[in-house]
Amino acid sequence: MMMSSNNMECSGKAKEEEEITKISLMRSLVETRDPSSKEVDDMTMRRFLRARELDVEKASSMFLKYLKWRRSFVPNGFISPSELTHEIQQNKMFLQGSDKKGRPISVLLAARHFQHNGGLDEFKRTSFSLFSLSGCDNLDINLLFG
């Protein structure tokens, strides 16, 4: 059975409206539990909602865990280059301009990665630092590196 383009357009608008409503619900729920979440934009909230199939409770729980992780991983709001000396010395991560939508492009030369005392935690912190510098500070590095 084929849907007409008009029906698909209506379906798309309804889904968009549902997401907007759920973002508002999620925002009010999360802000009561953690007032610092007021700083977070709607696109980030939408990302967490979509990750939990628009289930507001599950998305809110996931988001609150993310905020807690972020505060522990980046307690001062940024990572100092002095904390990343081994990673910086290896010259393995670079910002390389922007794509057509203005999103930063980062390049990681994996062949230059060598294990050292800082290990995976330092590598995660370096990655987080690089993405933060590029304006992607809402990225969950644990999603990237497990």
Secondary structure as GFF3:
##gff-version 3
##sequence-region A 1 146
A	DSSP	alpha_helix	5	33	.	.	.	ID=ss1
A	DSSP	three_ten_helix	35	39	.	.	.	ID=ss2
A	DSSP	alpha_helix	42	51	.	.	.	ID=ss3
A	DSSP	alpha_helix	56	73	.	.	.	ID=ss4
A	DSSP	three_ten_helix	81	84	.	.	.	ID=ss5
A	DSSP	alpha_helix	85	89	.	.	.	ID=ss6
A	DSSP	beta_strand	93	98	.	.	.	ID=ss7
A	DSSP	beta_strand	104	108	.	.	.	ID=ss8
A	DSSP	three_ten_helix	110	112	.	.	.	ID=ss9
A	DSSP	alpha_helix	119	133	.	.	.	ID=ss10
A	DSSP	alpha_helix	141	145	.	.	.	ID=ss11
###
